[in-house]
Amino acid sequence: MPIDYEGRTFRSVSNSDNGEVSAATHFHYHQQERVVWAAYGGGEIALGTLIAKVNEDDSLDMRYQHLNVRGEFMSGECHSTPEVLPDGRIRLHEKWQWTSGDRSRGESVIEELPAAE
């Protein structure tokens, strides 16, 4: 059964040193058919948005952009592979690359918050 991202909230549980997302960053996801988008912010991120397409294997091919707290615009691309946790929450394993700045690569994991958080 395909994953429905509508209304799910995620936060980072790990990130490469060259990333700006942290545990203080929350992502609020939405979905319409095979298109997923989110707004995010917190920590080093003032405000960001992402848009993704859902691939046949349920992975996400996404592009993101944000304004960090230093006033810099940042952008990148990411491939996210979902994992369904035993309690039904989603964990996304991400491989990303900046398309701005130094164009470096990194890896991160974001995890859906429990409904009560």
A tleap script that builds the chain and sets N, CA, C and O, in Angstrom:
source leaprc.protein.ff14SB
mol = sequence {
  NMET PRO ILE ASP TYR GLU GLY ARG THR PHE
  ARG SER VAL SER ASN SER ASP ASN GLY GLU
  VAL SER ALA ALA THR HIE PHE HIE TYR HIE
  GLN GLN GLU ARG VAL VAL TRP ALA ALA TYR
  GLY GLY GLY GLU ILE ALA LEU GLY THR LEU
  ILE ALA LYS VAL ASN GLU ASP ASP SER LEU
  ASP MET ARG TYR GLN HIE LEU ASN VAL ARG
  GLY GLU PHE MET SER GLY GLU CYS HIE SER
  THR PRO GLU VAL LEU PRO ASP GLY ARG ILE
  ARG LEU HIE GLU LYS TRP GLN TRP THR SER
  GLY ASP ARG SER ARG GLY GLU SER VAL ILE
  GLU GLU LEU PRO ALA ALA CGLU
}
set mol.1.N position { 0.833 -1.179 0.000 }
set mol.1.CA position { 0.000 0.000 0.000 }
set mol.1.C position { 0.883 1.249 0.000 }
set mol.1.O position { 1.799 1.346 0.816 }
set mol.2.N position { 0.631 2.191 -0.884 }
set mol.2.CA position { 1.457 3.401 -0.940 }
set mol.2.C position { 1.342 4.224 0.343 }
set mol.2.O position { 0.321 4.207 1.030 }
set mol.3.N position { 2.413 4.936 0.635 }
set mol.3.CA position { 2.444 5.810 1.814 }
set mol.3.C position { 1.675 7.082 1.501 }
set mol.3.O position { 1.816 7.649 0.417 }
set mol.4.N position { 0.864 7.530 2.448 }
set mol.4.CA position { 0.163 8.801 2.333 }
set mol.4.C position { 0.840 9.781 3.285 }
set mol.4.O position { 0.785 9.604 4.502 }
set mol.5.N position { 1.474 10.806 2.740 }
set mol.5.CA position { 2.221 11.777 3.539 }
set mol.5.C position { 1.363 12.915 4.072 }
set mol.5.O position { 1.827 13.707 4.892 }
set mol.6.N position { 0.112 13.007 3.615 }
set mol.6.CA position { -0.754 14.126 3.986 }
set mol.6.C position { -0.878 14.273 5.506 }
set mol.6.O position { -1.255 13.331 6.203 }
set mol.7.N position { -0.552 15.474 6.008 }
set mol.7.CA position { -0.724 15.792 7.415 }
set mol.7.C position { 0.341 15.249 8.350 }
set mol.7.O position { 0.226 15.409 9.565 }
set mol.8.N position { 1.361 14.621 7.824 }
set mol.8.CA position { 2.424 14.071 8.687 }
set mol.8.C position { 3.468 15.148 8.993 }
set mol.8.O position { 3.775 15.987 8.147 }
set mol.9.N position { 4.004 15.110 10.209 }
set mol.9.CA position { 5.052 16.039 10.627 }
set mol.9.C position { 6.301 15.242 10.967 }
set mol.9.O position { 6.236 14.233 11.670 }
set mol.10.N position { 7.439 15.705 10.462 }
set mol.10.CA position { 8.723 15.028 10.645 }
set mol.10.C position { 9.717 15.970 11.294 }
set mol.10.O position { 9.562 17.190 11.245 }
set mol.11.N position { 10.760 15.379 11.914 }
set mol.11.CA position { 11.909 16.147 12.384 }
set mol.11.C position { 13.167 15.318 12.148 }
set mol.11.O position { 13.111 14.095 12.017 }
set mol.12.N position { 14.280 15.999 12.097 }
set mol.12.CA position { 15.565 15.344 11.824 }
set mol.12.C position { 16.026 14.543 13.039 }
set mol.12.O position { 15.912 14.995 14.178 }
set mol.13.N position { 16.548 13.346 12.776 }
set mol.13.CA position { 17.188 12.567 13.838 }
set mol.13.C position { 18.688 12.438 13.600 }
set mol.13.O position { 19.435 12.094 14.515 }
set mol.14.N position { 19.135 12.714 12.359 }
set mol.14.CA position { 20.570 12.754 12.071 }
set mol.14.C position { 20.790 13.509 10.769 }
set mol.14.O position { 19.928 13.530 9.891 }
set mol.15.N position { 21.970 14.133 10.662 }
set mol.15.CA position { 22.299 14.880 9.449 }
set mol.15.C position { 23.812 14.992 9.348 }
set mol.15.O position { 24.512 15.000 10.360 }
set mol.16.N position { 24.307 15.078 8.127 }
set mol.16.CA position { 25.725 15.317 7.885 }
set mol.16.C position { 26.107 16.691 8.426 }
set mol.16.O position { 25.261 17.577 8.546 }
set mol.17.N position { 27.387 16.861 8.752 }
set mol.17.CA position { 27.864 18.122 9.322 }
set mol.17.C position { 27.636 19.323 8.404 }
set mol.17.O position { 27.494 20.446 8.888 }
set mol.18.N position { 27.599 19.105 7.085 }
set mol.18.CA position { 27.420 20.207 6.142 }
set mol.18.C position { 25.951 20.556 5.895 }
set mol.18.O position { 25.652 21.413 5.063 }
set mol.19.N position { 25.036 19.903 6.609 }
set mol.19.CA position { 23.614 20.205 6.491 }
set mol.19.C position { 23.190 21.276 7.477 }
set mol.19.O position { 23.906 21.563 8.436 }
set mol.20.N position { 22.018 21.872 7.240 }
set mol.20.CA position { 21.507 22.910 8.131 }
set mol.20.C position { 20.297 22.453 8.938 }
set mol.20.O position { 19.896 23.133 9.883 }
set mol.21.N position { 19.722 21.339 8.589 }
set mol.21.CA position { 18.558 20.802 9.294 }
set mol.21.C position { 19.025 20.148 10.598 }
set mol.21.O position { 20.057 19.477 10.634 }
set mol.22.N position { 18.249 20.354 11.663 }
set mol.22.CA position { 18.562 19.763 12.968 }
set mol.22.C position { 17.277 19.248 13.608 }
set mol.22.O position { 16.204 19.329 13.009 }
set mol.23.N position { 17.386 18.720 14.820 }
set mol.23.CA position { 16.210 18.225 15.544 }
set mol.23.C position { 15.204 19.340 15.816 }
set mol.23.O position { 14.036 19.063 16.091 }
set mol.24.N position { 15.643 20.601 15.744 }
set mol.24.CA position { 14.742 21.728 15.947 }
set mol.24.C position { 13.932 22.063 14.692 }
set mol.24.O position { 13.019 22.887 14.744 }
set mol.25.N position { 14.265 21.426 13.570 }
set mol.25.CA position { 13.577 21.682 12.301 }
set mol.25.C position { 12.406 20.719 12.147 }
set mol.25.O position { 12.581 19.503 12.230 }
set mol.26.N position { 11.223 21.258 11.926 }
set mol.26.CA position { 10.034 20.437 11.707 }
set mol.26.C position { 9.545 20.619 10.277 }
set mol.26.O position { 9.543 21.729 9.745 }
set mol.27.N position { 9.134 19.519 9.666 }
set mol.27.CA position { 8.632 19.473 8.293 }
set mol.27.C position { 7.155 19.104 8.349 }
set mol.27.O position { 6.788 18.114 8.982 }
set mol.28.N position { 6.310 19.887 7.693 }
set mol.28.CA position { 4.865 19.639 7.665 }
set mol.28.C position { 4.481 19.228 6.245 }
set mol.28.O position { 4.435 20.057 5.337 }
set mol.29.N position { 4.207 17.941 6.069 }
set mol.29.CA position { 4.016 17.352 4.739 }
set mol.29.C position { 2.563 17.365 4.292 }
set mol.29.O position { 1.635 17.304 5.099 }
set mol.30.N position { 2.396 17.448 2.965 }
set mol.30.CA position { 1.098 17.360 2.299 }
set mol.30.C position { 1.258 16.516 1.047 }
set mol.30.O position { 2.369 16.350 0.544 }
set mol.31.N position { 0.160 15.986 0.546 }
set mol.31.CA position { 0.231 15.154 -0.651 }
set mol.31.C position { -1.042 15.260 -1.459 }
set mol.31.O position { -2.142 15.330 -0.910 }
set mol.32.N position { -0.879 15.271 -2.767 }
set mol.32.CA position { -1.988 15.167 -3.706 }
set mol.32.C position { -1.533 14.207 -4.800 }
set mol.32.O position { -0.653 14.523 -5.601 }
set mol.33.N position { -2.146 13.039 -4.816 }
set mol.33.CA position { -1.778 11.965 -5.739 }
set mol.33.C position { -0.287 11.660 -5.590 }
set mol.33.O position { 0.141 11.256 -4.509 }
set mol.34.N position { 0.520 11.839 -6.645 }
set mol.34.CA position { 1.933 11.485 -6.581 }
set mol.34.C position { 2.838 12.716 -6.366 }
set mol.34.O position { 4.041 12.667 -6.622 }
set mol.35.N position { 2.239 13.806 -5.898 }
set mol.35.CA position { 3.006 15.019 -5.604 }
set mol.35.C position { 2.972 15.257 -4.097 }
set mol.35.O position { 1.909 15.244 -3.476 }
set mol.36.N position { 4.153 15.474 -3.523 }
set mol.36.CA position { 4.304 15.732 -2.088 }
set mol.36.C position { 4.984 17.088 -1.935 }
set mol.36.O position { 5.889 17.423 -2.700 }
set mol.37.N position { 4.544 17.870 -0.939 }
set mol.37.CA position { 5.218 19.126 -0.646 }
set mol.37.C position { 5.205 19.350 0.850 }
set mol.37.O position { 4.412 18.753 1.579 }
set mol.38.N position { 6.102 20.222 1.300 }
set mol.38.CA position { 6.183 20.518 2.727 }
set mol.38.C position { 6.724 21.918 2.938 }
set mol.38.O position { 7.447 22.460 2.102 }
set mol.39.N position { 6.361 22.487 4.064 }
set mol.39.CA position { 6.987 23.697 4.593 }
set mol.39.C position { 7.800 23.249 5.799 }
set mol.39.O position { 7.400 22.337 6.521 }
set mol.40.N position { 8.936 23.890 6.013 }
set mol.40.CA position { 9.766 23.509 7.162 }
set mol.40.C position { 10.473 24.723 7.731 }
set mol.40.O position { 10.671 25.732 7.054 }
set mol.41.N position { 10.843 24.597 8.985 }
set mol.41.CA position { 11.558 25.661 9.655 }
set mol.41.C position { 11.938 25.243 11.058 }
set mol.41.O position { 11.481 24.221 11.569 }
set mol.42.N position { 12.788 26.059 11.674 }
set mol.42.CA position { 13.273 25.795 13.026 }
set mol.42.C position { 14.772 25.587 13.033 }
set mol.42.O position { 15.351 25.171 12.029 }
set mol.43.N position { 15.398 25.872 14.151 }
set mol.43.CA position { 16.852 25.753 14.236 }
set mol.43.C position { 17.518 26.771 13.330 }
set mol.43.O position { 17.253 27.968 13.448 }
set mol.44.N position { 18.381 26.317 12.425 }
set mol.44.CA position { 19.104 27.191 11.502 }
set mol.44.C position { 18.262 27.639 10.314 }
set mol.44.O position { 18.708 28.467 9.519 }
set mol.45.N position { 17.045 27.102 10.182 }
set mol.45.CA position { 16.181 27.389 9.037 }
set mol.45.C position { 15.106 28.389 9.435 }
set mol.45.O position { 14.303 28.115 10.327 }
set mol.46.N position { 15.082 29.554 8.776 }
set mol.46.CA position { 14.007 30.513 9.017 }
set mol.46.C position { 12.715 30.002 8.387 }
set mol.46.O position { 11.680 29.947 9.052 }
set mol.47.N position { 12.769 29.630 7.110 }
set mol.47.CA position { 11.608 29.073 6.415 }
set mol.47.C position { 12.079 28.369 5.159 }
set mol.47.O position { 12.947 28.863 4.439 }
set mol.48.N position { 11.491 27.204 4.906 }
set mol.48.CA position { 11.831 26.457 3.704 }
set mol.48.C position { 10.629 25.761 3.124 }
set mol.48.O position { 9.611 25.578 3.793 }
set mol.49.N position { 10.758 25.369 1.857 }
set mol.49.CA position { 9.732 24.585 1.175 }
set mol.49.C position { 10.419 23.488 0.379 }
set mol.49.O position { 11.574 23.616 -0.029 }
set mol.50.N position { 9.677 22.404 0.169 }
set mol.50.CA position { 10.163 21.344 -0.701 }
set mol.50.C position { 9.003 20.835 -1.534 }
set mol.50.O position { 7.839 20.952 -1.151 }
set mol.51.N position { 9.342 20.270 -2.680 }
set mol.51.CA position { 8.363 19.610 -3.536 }
set mol.51.C position { 9.002 18.326 -4.036 }
set mol.51.O position { 10.192 18.284 -4.348 }
set mol.52.N position { 8.180 17.269 -4.106 }
set mol.52.CA position { 8.705 15.964 -4.499 }
set mol.52.C position { 7.691 15.216 -5.344 }
set mol.52.O position { 6.486 15.458 -5.270 }
set mol.53.N position { 8.209 14.304 -6.145 }
set mol.53.CA position { 7.338 13.354 -6.825 }
set mol.53.C position { 7.575 11.997 -6.198 }
set mol.53.O position { 8.695 11.658 -5.819 }
set mol.54.N position { 6.501 11.222 -6.094 }
set mol.54.CA position { 6.588 9.874 -5.535 }
set mol.54.C position { 6.915 8.926 -6.673 }
set mol.54.O position { 6.164 8.831 -7.643 }
set mol.55.N position { 8.026 8.229 -6.559 }
set mol.55.CA position { 8.441 7.250 -7.569 }
set mol.55.C position { 7.663 5.946 -7.406 }
set mol.55.O position { 6.983 5.743 -6.399 }
set mol.56.N position { 7.765 5.076 -8.387 }
set mol.56.CA position { 7.055 3.791 -8.353 }
set mol.56.C position { 7.426 2.950 -7.137 }
set mol.56.O position { 6.601 2.176 -6.651 }
set mol.57.N position { 8.667 3.088 -6.631 }
set mol.57.CA position { 9.116 2.320 -5.460 }
set mol.57.C position { 8.806 3.036 -4.145 }
set mol.57.O position { 9.308 2.637 -3.094 }
set mol.58.N position { 7.979 4.096 -4.191 }
set mol.58.CA position { 7.576 4.919 -3.044 }
set mol.58.C position { 8.664 5.854 -2.535 }
set mol.58.O position { 8.439 6.581 -1.567 }
set mol.59.N position { 9.850 5.856 -3.168 }
set mol.59.CA position { 10.862 6.836 -2.790 }
set mol.59.C position { 10.439 8.206 -3.307 }
set mol.59.O position { 9.581 8.312 -4.183 }
set mol.60.N position { 11.045 9.245 -2.761 }
set mol.60.CA position { 10.722 10.620 -3.126 }
set mol.60.C position { 11.906 11.266 -3.840 }
set mol.60.O position { 13.039 11.208 -3.364 }
set mol.61.N position { 11.630 11.875 -4.976 }
set mol.61.CA position { 12.613 12.665 -5.710 }
set mol.61.C position { 12.237 14.116 -5.464 }
set mol.61.O position { 11.217 14.585 -5.968 }
set mol.62.N position { 13.053 14.836 -4.692 }
set mol.62.CA position { 12.623 16.161 -4.255 }
set mol.62.C position { 13.641 17.244 -4.522 }
set mol.62.O position { 14.830 16.992 -4.722 }
set mol.63.N position { 13.127 18.462 -4.517 }
set mol.63.CA position { 13.919 19.682 -4.580 }
set mol.63.C position { 13.503 20.532 -3.387 }
set mol.63.O position { 12.327 20.577 -3.023 }
set mol.64.N position { 14.480 21.207 -2.781 }
set mol.64.CA position { 14.176 22.014 -1.607 }
set mol.64.C position { 14.881 23.357 -1.689 }
set mol.64.O position { 15.888 23.518 -2.378 }
set mol.65.N position { 14.322 24.309 -0.969 }
set mol.65.CA position { 14.918 25.636 -0.863 }
set mol.65.C position { 14.554 26.219 0.492 }
set mol.65.O position { 13.471 25.966 1.020 }
set mol.66.N position { 15.467 26.998 1.047 }
set mol.66.CA position { 15.141 27.663 2.297 }
set mol.66.C position { 15.981 28.919 2.485 }
set mol.66.O position { 16.989 29.138 1.813 }
set mol.67.N position { 15.523 29.725 3.423 }
set mol.67.CA position { 16.254 30.889 3.880 }
set mol.67.C position { 16.743 30.548 5.282 }
set mol.67.O position { 15.939 30.248 6.165 }
set mol.68.N position { 18.060 30.591 5.491 }
set mol.68.CA position { 18.569 30.255 6.821 }
set mol.68.C position { 18.569 31.496 7.715 }
set mol.68.O position { 18.290 32.603 7.254 }
set mol.69.N position { 18.882 31.301 8.984 }
set mol.69.CA position { 18.808 32.401 9.948 }
set mol.69.C position { 19.897 33.450 9.719 }
set mol.69.O position { 19.843 34.530 10.308 }
set mol.70.N position { 20.883 33.149 8.871 }
set mol.70.CA position { 21.915 34.121 8.508 }
set mol.70.C position { 21.494 34.958 7.303 }
set mol.70.O position { 22.244 35.821 6.846 }
set mol.71.N position { 20.270 34.695 6.781 }
set mol.71.CA position { 19.769 35.452 5.648 }
set mol.71.C position { 20.240 34.943 4.304 }
set mol.71.O position { 20.147 35.660 3.307 }
set mol.72.N position { 20.750 33.708 4.253 }
set mol.72.CA position { 21.248 33.124 3.001 }
set mol.72.C position { 20.195 32.203 2.401 }
set mol.72.O position { 19.591 31.394 3.105 }
set mol.73.N position { 19.979 32.333 1.091 }
set mol.73.CA position { 19.129 31.389 0.371 }
set mol.73.C position { 19.945 30.145 0.062 }
set mol.73.O position { 21.080 30.239 -0.405 }
set mol.74.N position { 19.364 28.972 0.324 }
set mol.74.CA position { 20.020 27.699 0.052 }
set mol.74.C position { 19.046 26.817 -0.730 }
set mol.74.O position { 17.832 26.919 -0.557 }
set mol.75.N position { 19.582 25.958 -1.583 }
set mol.75.CA position { 18.731 25.054 -2.354 }
set mol.75.C position { 19.457 23.743 -2.582 }
set mol.75.O position { 20.682 23.666 -2.490 }
set mol.76.N position { 18.670 22.701 -2.885 }
set mol.76.CA position { 19.281 21.408 -3.125 }
set mol.76.C position { 18.296 20.399 -3.668 }
set mol.76.O position { 17.121 20.695 -3.887 }
set mol.77.N position { 18.806 19.204 -3.878 }
set mol.77.CA position { 17.982 18.089 -4.326 }
set mol.77.C position { 18.237 16.908 -3.416 }
set mol.77.O position { 19.306 16.782 -2.819 }
set mol.78.N position { 17.234 16.037 -3.318 }
set mol.78.CA position { 17.287 14.963 -2.339 }
set mol.78.C position { 16.544 13.738 -2.860 }
set mol.78.O position { 15.526 13.858 -3.541 }
set mol.79.N position { 17.064 12.565 -2.531 }
set mol.79.CA position { 16.358 11.309 -2.792 }
set mol.79.C position { 16.072 10.686 -1.427 }
set mol.79.O position { 16.996 10.394 -0.667 }
set mol.80.N position { 14.792 10.483 -1.118 }
set mol.80.CA position { 14.381 9.955 0.188 }
set mol.80.C position { 13.766 8.575 0.030 }
set mol.80.O position { 12.879 8.371 -0.799 }
set mol.81.N position { 14.242 7.633 0.829 }
set mol.81.CA position { 13.719 6.269 0.822 }
set mol.81.C position { 12.958 6.042 2.118 }
set mol.81.O position { 13.536 6.141 3.200 }
set mol.82.N position { 11.660 5.736 2.023 }
set mol.82.CA position { 10.862 5.581 3.245 }
set mol.82.C position { 11.046 4.213 3.899 }
set mol.82.O position { 11.294 3.205 3.238 }
set mol.83.N position { 10.915 4.224 5.210 }
set mol.83.CA position { 10.884 3.003 6.024 }
set mol.83.C position { 9.668 3.143 6.938 }
set mol.83.O position { 9.509 4.160 7.612 }
set mol.84.N position { 8.822 2.130 6.960 }
set mol.84.CA position { 7.667 2.151 7.860 }
set mol.84.C position { 8.105 1.503 9.174 }
set mol.84.O position { 8.506 0.340 9.194 }
set mol.85.N position { 8.027 2.246 10.246 }
set mol.85.CA position { 8.435 1.756 11.566 }
set mol.85.C position { 7.359 0.836 12.138 }
set mol.85.O position { 6.213 0.881 11.690 }
set mol.86.N position { 7.707 0.001 13.119 }
set mol.86.CA position { 6.732 -0.943 13.686 }
set mol.86.C position { 5.451 -0.284 14.196 }
set mol.86.O position { 4.386 -0.901 14.171 }
set mol.87.N position { 5.546 0.980 14.666 }
set mol.87.CA position { 4.349 1.663 15.173 }
set mol.87.C position { 3.582 2.397 14.075 }
set mol.87.O position { 2.620 3.108 14.366 }
set mol.88.N position { 4.001 2.233 12.806 }
set mol.88.CA position { 3.301 2.840 11.681 }
set mol.88.C position { 3.832 4.197 11.258 }
set mol.88.O position { 3.452 4.707 10.204 }
set mol.89.N position { 4.709 4.794 12.068 }
set mol.89.CA position { 5.304 6.074 11.675 }
set mol.89.C position { 6.286 5.839 10.523 }
set mol.89.O position { 6.694 4.707 10.263 }
set mol.90.N position { 6.655 6.918 9.843 }
set mol.90.CA position { 7.543 6.849 8.691 }
set mol.90.C position { 8.905 7.433 9.056 }
set mol.90.O position { 8.997 8.461 9.727 }
set mol.91.N position { 9.949 6.765 8.605 }
set mol.91.CA position { 11.317 7.277 8.694 }
set mol.91.C position { 11.813 7.418 7.256 }
set mol.91.O position { 11.670 6.498 6.451 }
set mol.92.N position { 12.398 8.578 6.938 }
set mol.92.CA position { 12.934 8.817 5.601 }
set mol.92.C position { 14.461 8.853 5.650 }
set mol.92.O position { 15.050 9.638 6.393 }
set mol.93.N position { 15.087 8.000 4.854 }
set mol.93.CA position { 16.548 7.958 4.711 }
set mol.93.C position { 16.890 8.784 3.480 }
set mol.93.O position { 16.474 8.454 2.370 }
set mol.94.N position { 17.649 9.860 3.678 }
set mol.94.CA position { 17.839 10.840 2.626 }
set mol.94.C position { 19.293 10.980 2.196 }
set mol.94.O position { 20.209 11.008 3.018 }
set mol.95.N position { 19.474 11.067 0.881 }
set mol.95.CA position { 20.774 11.397 0.285 }
set mol.95.C position { 20.550 12.681 -0.485 }
set mol.95.O position { 19.704 12.731 -1.377 }
set mol.96.N position { 21.300 13.723 -0.150 }
set mol.96.CA position { 21.039 15.041 -0.698 }
set mol.96.C position { 22.313 15.706 -1.193 }
set mol.96.O position { 23.429 15.298 -0.873 }
set mol.97.N position { 22.097 16.755 -1.994 }
set mol.97.CA position { 23.207 17.572 -2.476 }
set mol.97.C position { 22.742 19.014 -2.590 }
set mol.97.O position { 21.663 19.297 -3.111 }
set mol.98.N position { 23.576 19.918 -2.094 }
set mol.98.CA position { 23.300 21.329 -2.285 }
set mol.98.C position { 23.413 21.674 -3.759 }
set mol.98.O position { 24.326 21.200 -4.434 }
set mol.99.N position { 22.495 22.496 -4.272 }
set mol.99.CA position { 22.628 23.046 -5.625 }
set mol.99.C position { 23.050 24.505 -5.535 }
set mol.99.O position { 23.146 25.195 -6.550 }
set mol.100.N position { 23.301 24.968 -4.329 }
set mol.100.CA position { 23.835 26.307 -4.067 }
set mol.100.C position { 25.068 26.125 -3.184 }
set mol.100.O position { 25.357 25.020 -2.725 }
set mol.101.N position { 25.779 27.206 -2.956 }
set mol.101.CA position { 26.946 27.133 -2.072 }
set mol.101.C position { 28.017 26.211 -2.614 }
set mol.101.O position { 28.375 26.294 -3.789 }
set mol.102.N position { 28.534 25.329 -1.768 }
set mol.102.CA position { 29.663 24.477 -2.160 }
set mol.102.C position { 29.259 23.211 -2.918 }
set mol.102.O position { 30.124 22.429 -3.313 }
set mol.103.N position { 27.961 23.000 -3.125 }
set mol.103.CA position { 27.429 21.848 -3.867 }
set mol.103.C position { 27.839 20.502 -3.236 }
set mol.103.O position { 27.892 19.482 -3.923 }
set mol.104.N position { 28.123 20.512 -1.949 }
set mol.104.CA position { 28.525 19.285 -1.264 }
set mol.104.C position { 27.331 18.346 -1.082 }
set mol.104.O position { 26.179 18.749 -1.238 }
set mol.105.N position { 27.624 17.114 -0.755 }
set mol.105.CA position { 26.620 16.072 -0.557 }
set mol.105.C position { 26.523 15.707 0.921 }
set mol.105.O position { 27.427 15.979 1.712 }
set mol.106.N position { 25.397 15.082 1.266 }
set mol.106.CA position { 25.239 14.617 2.633 }
set mol.106.C position { 24.140 13.587 2.739 }
set mol.106.O position { 23.474 13.256 1.759 }
set mol.107.N position { 23.964 13.089 3.945 }
set mol.107.CA position { 22.911 12.114 4.239 }
set mol.107.C position { 22.229 12.523 5.527 }
set mol.107.O position { 22.861 13.049 6.442 }
set mol.108.N position { 20.931 12.275 5.586 }
set mol.108.CA position { 20.170 12.603 6.783 }
set mol.108.C position { 19.053 11.585 6.970 }
set mol.108.O position { 18.721 10.823 6.062 }
set mol.109.N position { 18.491 11.591 8.158 }
set mol.109.CA position { 17.321 10.773 8.477 }
set mol.109.C position { 16.335 11.691 9.161 }
set mol.109.O position { 16.675 12.383 10.121 }
set mol.110.N position { 15.086 11.695 8.653 }
set mol.110.CA position { 14.025 12.407 9.353 }
set mol.110.C position { 12.965 11.376 9.715 }
set mol.110.O position { 12.780 10.384 9.010 }
set mol.111.N position { 12.277 11.621 10.812 }
set mol.111.CA position { 11.330 10.657 11.349 }
set mol.111.C position { 10.026 11.361 11.711 }
set mol.111.O position { 10.027 12.474 12.236 }
set mol.112.N position { 8.930 10.696 11.423 }
set mol.112.CA position { 7.629 11.246 11.760 }
set mol.112.C position { 7.465 11.360 13.261 }
set mol.112.O position { 7.819 10.449 14.009 }
set mol.113.N position { 6.925 12.487 13.696 }
set mol.113.CA position { 6.645 12.673 15.127 }
set mol.113.C position { 5.430 11.841 15.516 }
set mol.113.O position { 4.510 11.680 14.714 }
set mol.114.N position { 5.416 11.315 16.728 }
set mol.114.CA position { 4.205 10.664 17.215 }
set mol.114.C position { 3.055 11.671 17.225 }
set mol.114.O position { 3.289 12.872 17.362 }
set mol.115.N position { 1.857 11.212 17.086 }
set mol.115.CA position { 0.675 12.094 16.968 }
set mol.115.C position { 0.558 13.070 18.126 }
set mol.115.O position { 0.045 14.171 17.924 }
set mol.116.N position { 1.004 12.728 19.323 }
set mol.116.CA position { 0.859 13.584 20.505 }
set mol.116.C position { 1.851 14.739 20.546 }
set mol.116.O position { 1.641 15.697 21.290 }
set mol.117.N position { 2.926 14.670 19.765 }
set mol.117.CA position { 3.962 15.736 19.825 }
set mol.117.C position { 3.609 16.918 18.969 }
set mol.117.O position { 4.367 17.886 18.910 }
savepdb mol mol.pdb
quit
